[in-house]
Amino acid sequence: RKTLSVILAGVHVGKTLTLVHLAAGYARLGYQVLYISMEMGDNEIMHRIDANMIRTPMHLIKELGKEKFMKRMDFIRQKGYGRIKAIQFPTSMAHTGHFKNVLNELNIKMNWKPDVVMVDYIGIVASSRIKVGSTNSHFYLKSVAEELRAMAIEYDIAVWSAMQLTRSGMGSNDVEMTDIAESIGIPGVCDLMLAGMRNEETDNIGQIIFKQ
């Protein structure tokens, strides 16, 4: 709790995939999870989480049929897992002020507090302190990361997010902190950073390499 952790990966490597997998993993441990998406629709996110929870590839879920699907979901409910809620915001149009409003509303209206918040992802979150265009991307995105970490501290939650790699980092087999796109200030703010890498060998066995 009170920390910001970041997944660093290239385009189509698996940033959302990893955040979804972590969300499902936290729920299995009994934690309450809020997934904030700045890109993908909330229904699509929940569809991916459902597939992870019932351990069935997404393209096979429809083939299960409604009866089998509901049986598996009922089985999950009996396990006493934590709940996952997903919400979508327009790309680059929402900041931590909006996220806090959601946290407060969920608490007041539903008496529900998340333990973990996934924010997908830093690069397309707005800053609540700095106006767009008033500074460069380094300071702007560093500010976004600081605001997310401050939210983690204020609400006593663990916050996970993600960030893109630079063009050179995408082709690297050994990603470094300096390969983060747009703002080298983010590694100085976050508590944990995991760099995701894929190659032909890992793709063949359905895995992603993570470097701490």
C-alpha positions as CSV (number, residue, x, y, z in Angstrom):
1,R,0.0,0.0,0.0
2,K,1.0,3.7,-0.5
3,T,3.2,2.8,-3.4
4,L,3.2,3.3,-7.2
5,S,4.5,0.4,-9.3
6,V,5.0,0.6,-13.1
7,I,5.0,-1.9,-15.9
8,L,7.4,-0.7,-18.7
9,A,6.9,-2.3,-22.1
10,G,6.8,-1.6,-25.8
11,V,3.7,-1.5,-28.0
12,H,1.7,-4.8,-28.0
13,V,4.1,-6.4,-25.6
14,G,1.5,-6.8,-22.9
15,K,1.0,-3.8,-20.6
16,T,-2.8,-4.2,-20.4
17,L,-2.4,-8.0,-20.3
18,T,-0.1,-7.7,-17.3
19,L,-2.3,-5.2,-15.4
20,V,-5.4,-7.4,-16.1
21,H,-3.5,-10.5,-14.9
22,L,-2.4,-8.6,-11.7
23,A,-6.0,-7.4,-11.1
24,A,-7.3,-11.0,-11.3
25,G,-4.4,-12.2,-9.1
26,Y,-5.2,-9.6,-6.4
27,A,-8.9,-10.6,-6.5
28,R,-8.0,-14.2,-6.0
29,L,-6.1,-13.2,-2.8
30,G,-9.3,-11.5,-1.6
31,Y,-8.4,-7.9,-2.4
32,Q,-10.8,-5.3,-3.9
33,V,-9.6,-3.9,-7.2
34,L,-10.5,-0.9,-9.2
35,Y,-9.4,-0.9,-12.9
36,I,-9.2,2.6,-14.5
37,S,-8.8,2.4,-18.2
38,M,-7.8,5.5,-20.3
39,E,-7.9,3.6,-23.5
40,M,-9.9,0.3,-23.7
41,G,-13.6,0.1,-22.8
42,D,-14.6,-1.0,-19.3
43,N,-16.6,-3.9,-20.8
44,E,-13.6,-5.1,-22.8
45,I,-11.4,-4.9,-19.7
46,M,-14.0,-7.0,-17.6
47,H,-14.1,-9.5,-20.5
48,R,-10.4,-10.0,-20.3
49,I,-10.5,-10.3,-16.5
50,D,-13.4,-12.8,-16.7
51,A,-11.2,-14.9,-19.1
52,N,-8.3,-14.8,-16.7
53,M,-10.5,-15.7,-13.7
54,I,-12.0,-18.7,-15.3
55,R,-8.6,-19.6,-16.9
56,T,-10.1,-19.7,-20.4
57,P,-8.7,-18.0,-23.5
58,M,-10.8,-15.1,-24.6
59,H,-11.6,-16.5,-28.0
60,L,-13.0,-19.7,-26.4
61,I,-15.4,-18.0,-23.9
62,K,-18.2,-17.7,-26.4
63,E,-17.8,-21.4,-27.3
64,L,-18.4,-22.3,-23.7
65,G,-22.1,-21.3,-23.9
66,K,-24.0,-19.3,-21.3
67,E,-24.7,-22.3,-19.0
68,K,-21.0,-23.4,-18.7
69,F,-19.8,-19.8,-18.4
70,M,-22.3,-19.0,-15.5
71,K,-21.3,-22.2,-13.7
72,R,-17.7,-21.2,-13.7
73,M,-18.5,-17.7,-12.6
74,D,-20.7,-19.1,-9.8
75,F,-17.8,-21.3,-8.7
76,I,-15.6,-18.2,-8.6
77,R,-18.1,-16.4,-6.4
78,Q,-18.1,-19.3,-3.9
79,K,-14.4,-18.9,-3.5
80,G,-14.8,-15.6,-1.7
81,Y,-12.6,-13.7,-4.1
82,G,-12.4,-9.9,-4.0
83,R,-14.5,-7.8,-6.3
84,I,-13.2,-6.0,-9.4
85,K,-14.8,-2.9,-10.9
86,A,-13.7,-1.2,-14.1
87,I,-14.3,2.3,-15.3
88,Q,-13.2,4.1,-18.5
89,F,-12.1,7.7,-18.9
90,P,-11.5,9.5,-22.2
91,T,-7.8,9.3,-23.3
92,S,-5.7,12.1,-21.8
93,M,-8.8,13.9,-20.4
94,A,-8.8,12.6,-16.8
95,H,-6.5,13.2,-13.9
96,T,-6.2,12.0,-10.2
97,G,-8.9,14.5,-9.2
98,H,-11.4,12.5,-11.3
99,F,-10.0,9.2,-9.9
100,K,-10.5,10.5,-6.4
101,N,-14.1,11.4,-7.1
102,V,-14.7,7.8,-8.3
103,L,-13.1,6.5,-5.1
104,N,-15.2,8.8,-2.9
105,E,-18.4,7.9,-4.8
106,L,-17.9,4.2,-4.5
107,N,-17.3,4.6,-0.8
108,I,-20.3,6.8,-0.2
109,K,-22.8,5.1,-2.5
110,M,-21.7,1.5,-2.3
111,N,-19.6,1.3,0.9
112,W,-16.8,-0.1,-1.3
113,K,-13.1,0.7,-1.0
114,P,-10.5,-0.8,-3.3
115,D,-7.2,-2.0,-2.0
116,V,-5.5,-1.8,-5.4
117,V,-6.1,0.6,-8.3
118,M,-4.8,-0.2,-11.8
119,V,-4.4,2.9,-14.0
120,D,-3.9,2.0,-17.7
121,Y,-1.7,4.0,-18.3
122,I,0.5,7.0,-17.1
123,G,1.3,8.2,-20.6
124,I,-2.3,9.1,-21.3
125,V,-3.3,10.4,-17.9
126,A,-3.7,14.2,-17.5
127,S,-2.0,16.2,-14.7
128,S,-4.2,17.9,-12.2
129,R,-1.4,20.5,-11.5
130,I,0.1,21.3,-14.8
131,K,-1.6,22.6,-17.9
132,V,-1.0,20.7,-21.2
133,G,1.6,22.6,-23.3
134,S,2.9,24.7,-20.4
135,T,6.0,22.4,-19.9
136,N,7.7,19.5,-21.6
137,S,6.7,15.9,-21.4
138,H,9.5,15.1,-18.9
139,F,8.1,17.4,-16.2
140,Y,4.4,16.8,-17.2
141,L,4.5,13.0,-16.9
142,K,6.7,13.1,-13.8
143,S,3.9,15.3,-12.3
144,V,1.3,12.6,-13.3
145,A,3.4,9.9,-11.6
146,E,3.8,12.0,-8.5
147,E,0.0,12.6,-8.3
148,L,-0.7,8.9,-8.7
149,R,1.7,8.1,-5.9
150,A,0.2,10.8,-3.7
151,M,-3.2,9.3,-4.3
152,A,-1.9,5.9,-3.2
153,I,-0.6,7.4,0.0
154,E,-3.8,9.5,0.7
155,Y,-6.2,6.5,0.1
156,D,-3.9,3.8,1.6
157,I,-3.9,1.8,-1.7
158,A,-1.5,0.1,-4.0
159,V,-1.4,1.8,-7.4
160,W,-0.2,0.0,-10.6
161,S,0.3,1.7,-13.9
162,A,2.3,1.3,-17.1
163,M,4.5,3.2,-19.5
164,Q,5.8,2.9,-23.0
165,L,9.4,2.1,-24.0
166,T,11.3,4.3,-26.4
167,R,11.8,3.1,-30.0
168,S,15.3,1.9,-29.2
169,G,14.1,0.2,-26.1
170,M,11.4,-1.7,-28.0
171,G,14.1,-3.5,-30.0
172,S,16.3,-4.2,-27.0
173,N,16.7,-7.6,-25.3
174,D,17.9,-6.0,-22.1
175,V,15.8,-2.9,-21.3
176,E,17.2,-0.2,-19.0
177,M,15.5,2.5,-17.0
178,T,16.7,5.1,-19.5
179,D,14.6,3.4,-22.2
180,I,11.4,4.8,-20.7
181,A,9.5,7.0,-23.2
182,E,9.0,10.8,-22.8
183,S,9.9,11.1,-19.1
184,I,13.0,9.8,-17.3
185,G,11.5,11.4,-14.2
186,I,9.0,8.5,-13.7
187,P,11.6,5.9,-12.5
188,G,12.6,8.4,-9.8
189,V,9.0,8.6,-8.5
190,C,7.8,5.0,-8.6
191,D,8.6,2.4,-6.0
192,L,8.9,-0.6,-8.3
193,M,9.4,-0.8,-12.1
194,L,9.2,-4.0,-14.1
195,A,10.3,-4.0,-17.8
196,G,8.5,-6.5,-20.0
197,M,10.3,-8.0,-22.9
198,R,9.2,-10.5,-25.6
199,N,11.0,-12.4,-28.3
200,E,10.3,-15.4,-30.6
201,E,11.3,-17.9,-28.0
202,T,9.1,-16.5,-25.2
203,D,6.2,-16.1,-27.6
204,N,6.4,-19.8,-28.5
205,I,5.9,-20.7,-24.8
206,G,3.4,-17.9,-24.1
207,Q,5.5,-16.0,-21.6
208,I,6.9,-12.5,-21.1
209,I,10.3,-11.8,-19.5
210,F,10.2,-9.2,-16.7
211,K,13.3,-7.4,-15.5
212,Q,13.1,-5.6,-12.2
